[in-house]
Amino acid sequence: MDTQSILGALSGLIGAEHILTELSDVSFFASDLFFDGTAPLAVIAPGSRTDLAQAVKLCVDEGLAVL
């Protein structure tokens, strides 16, 4: 699946309002006190444990890293 398809599938599972994709939003999650890393494709904040489980399953099935 390509990037847009994955984001679309995630959006269908957990709702677009729970997904951050703008560089200005996701870059915060790529760094800490000691390290500036590569910005992630997306950051999700699921509304429930069920949403979280479905999102993680999709990412794992697609071979994506989940941090």
ABEGO torsion letter per residue (X at the ends): XBAAAAAAAAAAAAEAAABBABAAAAAAAABBAABBBBBBABBBBBABAAAAAAAAAAAAAAGBBBX
